């Protein structure tokens, strides 16, 4: 279909076999052969959340065992933040995977000081 023209990630070939950057801009997509549908557009949120929970659990495990401030700790922290960002996009709740309190909050006694 494209001959010997190599495609690079994120690029497609148009009629003159030149790589074209695929953006979200419709003008950029106008010269491409768009006859096939990709099947994208549907996200199985429950399946994605299950997989993200394993990734976040691994990142938390690394943060528990690595020295605070080490490259491993910082990378695991960035990973857990990225997972939280994705979860927020999917559910609207950034704290979806955060630990919940085990019991009710302590009662405030106004008579006690």
N, CA, C and O of each residue as an XYZ file, in Angstrom:
452
protein
N       0.823     -1.188      0.000
C       0.000      0.000      0.000
C       0.865      1.250      0.000
O       0.593      2.191     -0.745
N       1.916      1.269      0.835
C       2.729      2.462      0.927
C       4.087      2.290      0.256
O       4.894      3.219      0.256
N       4.347      1.136     -0.306
C       5.646      0.928     -0.932
C       6.734      0.861      0.108
O       6.567      0.266      1.172
N       7.857      1.484     -0.215
C       8.996      1.411      0.700
C       9.028      2.555      1.703
O       9.977      2.681      2.478
N       8.000      3.385      1.689
C       7.973      4.497      2.637
C       7.717      3.958      4.036
O       6.703      3.304      4.279
N       8.622      4.229      4.940
C       8.466      3.765      6.321
C       7.604      4.759      7.086
O       7.759      5.975      6.966
N       6.716      4.216      7.854
C       5.879      5.068      8.696
C       6.532      5.208     10.052
O       7.046      4.237     10.608
N       6.512      6.393     10.573
C       6.990      6.605     11.934
C       5.788      6.720     12.842
O       4.687      7.030     12.386
N       5.987      6.472     14.122
C       4.873      6.500     15.069
C       4.181      7.845     15.020
O       4.820      8.896     15.073
N       2.861      7.793     14.917
C       2.082      9.026     14.903
C       2.004      9.682     13.534
O       1.516     10.807     13.425
N       2.462      9.022     12.501
C       2.424      9.616     11.165
C       1.756      8.654     10.202
O       1.801      7.441     10.406
N       1.141      9.176      9.163
C       0.523      8.386      8.101
C       1.014      8.930      6.770
O       1.614     10.003      6.708
N       0.759      8.197      5.734
C       1.187      8.624      4.411
C      -0.018      9.153      3.644
O      -1.091      8.552      3.675
N       0.160     10.270      2.961
C      -0.910     10.773      2.119
C      -0.580     10.429      0.669
O       0.312      9.615      0.432
N      -1.259     11.012     -0.296
C      -1.134     10.618     -1.688
C       0.304     10.693     -2.216
O       0.664      9.867     -3.054
N       1.120     11.610     -1.786
C       2.477     11.752     -2.303
C       3.507     11.011     -1.447
O       4.701     11.293     -1.541
N       3.064     10.076     -0.624
C       3.926      9.236      0.212
C       4.817     10.024      1.162
O       5.898      9.557      1.520
N       4.390     11.193      1.572
C       5.123     11.976      2.565
C       4.463     11.794      3.919
O       3.235     11.810      4.008
N       5.259     11.617      4.992
C       4.643     11.476      6.306
C       3.892     12.740      6.690
O       4.349     13.856      6.443
N       2.739     12.542      7.296
C       1.895     13.649      7.720
C       1.619     13.469      9.205
O       1.241     12.383      9.644
N       1.806     14.521      9.968
C       1.512     14.469     11.396
C       0.012     14.390     11.570
O      -0.727     15.188     10.994
N      -0.449     13.421     12.369
C      -1.874     13.289     12.610
C      -2.201     13.989     13.901
O      -1.807     13.541     14.978
N      -2.909     15.071     13.799
C      -3.341     15.814     14.972
C      -4.839     15.687     15.111
O      -5.462     14.835     14.479
N      -5.406     16.523     15.926
C      -6.851     16.500     16.079
C      -7.517     17.492     15.137
O      -8.744     17.578     15.076
N      -6.704     18.237     14.407
C      -7.210     19.247     13.507
C      -7.777     18.586     12.252
O      -7.076     17.809     11.604
N      -9.016     18.874     11.898
C      -9.648     18.261     10.728
C      -8.923     18.606      9.433
O      -8.902     17.797      8.506
N      -8.327     19.798      9.354
C      -7.615     20.167      8.136
C      -6.422     19.243      7.917
O      -6.083     18.942      6.772
N      -5.789     18.794      8.974
C      -4.657     17.887      8.845
C      -5.114     16.514      8.363
O      -4.355     15.819      7.688
N      -6.320     16.117      8.691
C      -6.805     14.798      8.335
C      -7.436     14.748      6.944
O      -7.739     13.659      6.458
N      -7.641     15.882      6.296
C      -8.385     15.910      5.043
C      -7.694     15.168      3.913
O      -8.383     14.659      3.030
N      -6.368     15.079      3.890
C      -5.668     14.408      2.806
C      -5.439     12.933      3.046
O      -4.781     12.290      2.228
N      -5.944     12.366      4.117
C      -5.688     10.973      4.452
C      -6.819     10.075      3.995
O      -7.966     10.504      3.866
N      -6.472      8.816      3.751
C      -7.479      7.824      3.402
C      -8.157      7.376      4.685
O      -7.564      6.643      5.477
N      -9.377      7.803      4.895
C     -10.088      7.512      6.130
C     -11.228      6.518      5.889
O     -12.250      6.578      6.573
N     -11.065      5.598      4.918
C     -12.152      4.699      4.580
C     -12.381      3.618      5.626
O     -13.487      3.084      5.717
N     -11.367      3.280      6.421
C     -11.530      2.256      7.448
C     -11.784      2.903      8.798
O     -11.170      3.915      9.134
N     -12.678      2.325      9.563
C     -12.939      2.770     10.933
C     -12.008      2.010     11.860
O     -11.746      0.826     11.649
N     -11.516      2.674     12.869
C     -10.544      2.057     13.755
C     -11.179      1.226     14.858
O     -10.488      0.419     15.479
N     -12.449      1.390     15.121
C     -13.078      0.688     16.225
C     -12.829      1.365     17.564
O     -13.221      0.833     18.602
N     -12.201      2.498     17.561
C     -11.928      3.230     18.792
C     -13.130      4.069     19.169
O     -14.043      4.273     18.369
N     -13.116      4.544     20.379
C     -14.177      5.429     20.832
C     -14.912      4.892     22.035
O     -15.483      5.666     22.803
N     -14.914      3.567     22.220
C     -15.587      2.980     23.372
C     -14.540      2.543     24.375
O     -13.625      1.793     24.034
N     -14.666      3.001     25.604
C     -13.737      2.626     26.672
C     -14.519      1.837     27.708
O     -15.507      2.322     28.259
N     -14.067      0.618     27.966
C     -14.668     -0.205     29.005
C     -14.077      0.267     30.334
O     -13.026     -0.210     30.762
N     -14.755      1.194     30.969
C     -14.234      1.859     32.163
C     -13.912      0.874     33.274
O     -12.872      0.992     33.922
N     -14.781     -0.088     33.500
C     -14.555     -1.039     34.597
C     -13.285     -1.854     34.360
O     -12.508     -2.072     35.289
N     -13.073     -2.300     33.138
C     -11.870     -3.075     32.812
C     -10.605     -2.226     32.962
O      -9.592     -2.698     33.477
N     -10.671     -0.990     32.514
C      -9.519     -0.094     32.631
C      -9.212      0.191     34.098
O      -8.045      0.203     34.490
N     -10.235      0.420     34.909
C     -10.022      0.692     36.334
C      -9.385     -0.504     37.038
O      -8.531     -0.327     37.908
N      -9.792     -1.720     36.670
C      -9.189     -2.909     37.266
C      -7.694     -2.981     36.956
O      -6.888     -3.295     37.832
N      -7.334     -2.692     35.720
C      -5.920     -2.747     35.320
C      -5.122     -1.621     35.957
O      -3.977     -1.823     36.361
N      -5.717     -0.436     36.049
C      -5.025      0.682     36.680
C      -4.811      0.447     38.172
O      -3.836      0.935     38.744
N      -5.716     -0.296     38.803
C      -5.558     -0.563     40.236
C      -4.302     -1.384     40.497
O      -3.620     -1.162     41.498
N      -3.984     -2.334     39.608
C      -2.758     -3.119     39.776
C      -1.524     -2.238     39.598
O      -0.555     -2.367     40.347
N      -1.554     -1.352     38.618
C      -0.421     -0.452     38.392
C      -0.201      0.497     39.558
O       0.936      0.738     39.964
N      -1.281      1.029     40.090
C      -1.146      1.959     41.222
C      -0.685      1.224     42.473
O       0.097      1.763     43.256
N      -1.166     -0.007     42.669
C      -0.727     -0.793     43.823
C       0.774     -1.064     43.745
O       1.465     -1.030     44.763
N       1.281     -1.335     42.540
C       2.718     -1.537     42.373
C       3.505     -0.269     42.663
O       4.568     -0.326     43.282
N       2.994      0.870     42.225
C       3.671      2.143     42.483
C       3.695      2.444     43.981
O       4.699      2.927     44.504
N       2.594      2.160     44.665
C       2.539      2.396     46.112
C       3.511      1.468     46.831
O       4.151      1.870     47.803
N       3.624      0.231     46.359
C       4.571     -0.710     46.970
C       6.006     -0.207     46.833
O       6.794     -0.301     47.775
N       6.342      0.326     45.658
C       7.692      0.880     45.460
C       7.904      2.071     46.387
O       8.976      2.203     46.977
N       6.905      2.938     46.528
C       7.051      4.102     47.402
C       7.209      3.694     48.862
O       7.901      4.370     49.624
N       6.569      2.588     49.259
C       6.717      2.119     50.637
C       8.113      1.590     50.910
O       8.632      1.762     52.013
N       8.739      0.942     49.913
C      10.036      0.324     50.180
C      11.228      1.164     49.764
O      12.324      0.953     50.283
N      11.061      2.104     48.851
C      12.195      2.912     48.390
C      12.479      4.040     49.378
O      11.605      4.477     50.126
N      13.707      4.487     49.354
C      14.099      5.617     50.197
C      13.393      6.875     49.683
O      13.353      7.120     48.478
N      12.844      7.660     50.591
C      12.123      8.872     50.206
C      13.074      9.813     49.473
O      14.166     10.115     49.953
N      12.642     10.264     48.317
C      13.440     11.185     47.513
C      14.334     10.496     46.504
O      14.961     11.163     45.681
N      14.408      9.157     46.549
C      15.253      8.432     45.590
C      14.603      8.476     44.209
O      13.411      8.764     44.100
N      15.371      8.194     43.153
C      14.787      8.187     41.809
C      13.620      7.195     41.685
O      12.635      7.474     41.002
N      13.735      6.049     42.343
C      12.655      5.061     42.284
C      11.390      5.608     42.958
O      10.281      5.438     42.449
N      11.569      6.255     44.087
C      10.433      6.826     44.815
C       9.751      7.899     43.969
O       8.527      7.910     43.838
N      10.549      8.796     43.398
C       9.972      9.894     42.599
C       9.258      9.351     41.361
O       8.189      9.842     40.998
N       9.834      8.354     40.721
C       9.192      7.776     39.535
C       7.871      7.114     39.905
O       6.872      7.281     39.206
N       7.867      6.360     41.006
C       6.633      5.719     41.454
C       5.583      6.762     41.835
O       4.394      6.563     41.588
N       6.017      7.868     42.433
C       5.088      8.931     42.793
C       4.474      9.560     41.540
O       3.271      9.817     41.498
N       5.302      9.806     40.523
C       4.796     10.366     39.266
C       3.819      9.396     38.600
O       2.802      9.809     38.043
N       4.140      8.109     38.666
C       3.263      7.103     38.085
C       1.910      7.075     38.789
O       0.872      7.032     38.129
N       1.913      7.099     40.112
C       0.639      7.079     40.836
C      -0.165      8.352     40.571
O      -1.393      8.302     40.504
N       0.514      9.491     40.419
C      -0.194     10.732     40.078
C      -0.798     10.660     38.679
O      -1.909     11.139     38.453
N      -0.062     10.058     37.736
C      -0.587      9.911     36.373
C      -1.802      8.982     36.364
O      -2.777      9.235     35.656
N      -1.739      7.914     37.147
C      -2.882      7.001     37.240
C      -4.068      7.719     37.864
O      -5.200      7.546     37.413
N      -3.826      8.524     38.896
C      -4.912      9.293     39.512
C      -5.526     10.271     38.513
O      -6.739     10.479     38.515
N      -4.692     10.876     37.656
C      -5.207     11.775     36.612
C      -6.132     11.019     35.657
O      -7.202     11.512     35.299
N      -5.713      9.815     35.247
C      -6.519      9.008     34.327
C      -7.826      8.591     34.990
O      -8.883      8.632     34.360
N      -7.760      8.192     36.254
C      -8.958      7.785     36.985
C      -9.925      8.956     37.107
O     -11.139      8.779     37.003
N      -9.386     10.153     37.328
C     -10.247     11.333     37.410
C     -10.967     11.572     36.086
O     -12.139     11.946     36.079
N     -10.279     11.361     34.974
C     -10.922     11.531     33.660
C     -12.016     10.490     33.446
O     -13.043     10.783     32.834
N     -11.796      9.270     33.952
C     -12.760      8.194     33.728
C     -13.948      8.251     34.679
O     -15.079      7.984     34.275
N     -13.698      8.599     35.946
C     -14.765      8.518     36.944
C     -15.198      9.871     37.500
O     -16.295      9.997     38.043
N     -14.340     10.881     37.367
C     -14.632     12.173     37.970
C     -14.154     12.261     39.408
O     -14.301     13.301     40.051
N     -13.581     11.170     39.920
C     -13.109     11.120     41.304
C     -11.634     10.754     41.326
O     -11.266      9.606     41.080
N     -10.805     11.724     41.619
C      -9.355     11.505     41.639
C      -8.943     10.550     42.759
O      -7.911      9.888     42.653
N      -9.729     10.472     43.824
C      -9.368      9.654     44.979
C      -9.996      8.258     44.923
O     -10.133      7.604     45.957
N     -10.369      7.808     43.759
C     -11.032      6.508     43.589
C     -10.217      5.366     44.196
O     -10.792      4.474     44.820
N      -8.903      5.371     44.029
C      -8.049      4.304     44.543
C      -7.424      4.627     45.895
O      -6.710      3.790     46.447
N      -7.666      5.794     46.435
C      -7.072      6.144     47.723
C      -7.730      5.333     48.825
O      -8.906      4.979     48.739
N      -6.956      5.045     49.860
C      -7.503      4.292     50.985
C      -8.606      5.093     51.658
O      -8.484      6.301     51.863
N      -9.668      4.407     51.993
C     -10.793      5.024     52.690
C     -10.628      4.785     54.184
O      -9.980      3.814     54.576
N     -11.194      5.640     55.027
C     -11.112      5.403     56.472
C     -11.755      4.065     56.831
O     -12.768      3.679     56.248
N     -11.162      3.364     57.789
C     -11.661      2.055     58.190
C     -12.932      2.161     59.018
O     -13.736      1.230     59.035
N     -13.124      3.271     59.699
C     -14.309      3.432     60.541
C     -14.764      4.885     60.473
O     -14.234      5.687     59.704
N     -15.745      5.196     61.286
C     -16.249      6.566     61.299
C     -15.215      7.505     61.914
O     -14.318      7.073     62.639
N     -15.348      8.752     61.623
C     -14.421      9.754     62.154
C     -14.629      9.898     63.652
O     -15.732      9.654     64.142
N     -13.596     10.289     64.394
C     -13.766     10.477     65.845
C     -14.808     11.555     66.122
O     -14.930     12.531     65.383
N     -15.539     11.358     67.181
C     -16.576     12.330     67.546
C     -15.935     13.505     68.273
O     -14.998     13.355     69.057
N     -16.465     14.646     67.986
C     -16.002     15.855     68.668
C     -16.862     16.064     69.902
O     -18.085     16.167     69.803
N     -16.237     16.124     71.043
C     -16.952     16.345     72.296
C     -16.721     17.789     72.720
O     -15.613     18.134     73.133
N     -17.736     18.639     72.629
C     -17.544     20.060     72.951
C     -17.264     20.303     74.440
O     -16.746     21.364     74.790
N     -17.589     19.358     75.320
C     -17.367     19.549     76.748
C     -15.926     19.216     77.143
O     -15.450     19.661     78.188
N     -15.252     18.457     76.333
C     -13.899     18.048     76.636
C     -12.908     19.035     76.030
O     -13.086     19.469     74.892
N     -11.871     19.392     76.775
C     -10.855     20.316     76.252
C      -9.534     19.721     76.327
O      -8.551     20.348     75.933
